Amino acid sequence: MGGVLYVLVMAAVVVASDLLFFRGKTWFWERLAANVGVVLLFGAFYFRFLRSS
């Protein structure tokens, strides 16, 4: 259940940052890079702090 919630929060952050920072802009590569960066940050946080041993 915790993993599903973590993925939902990550998706919400990706969508919110996309809407807040790139509203009205059609820069595909910049939006993609920002979204990939958010996913990488969430992944790094997960593997550093939340992964069970």
Secondary structure as GFF3:
##gff-version 3
##sequence-region A 1 53
A	DSSP	alpha_helix	2	21	.	.	.	ID=ss1
A	DSSP	alpha_helix	28	45	.	.	.	ID=ss2
A	DSSP	pi_helix	46	50	.	.	.	ID=ss3
###
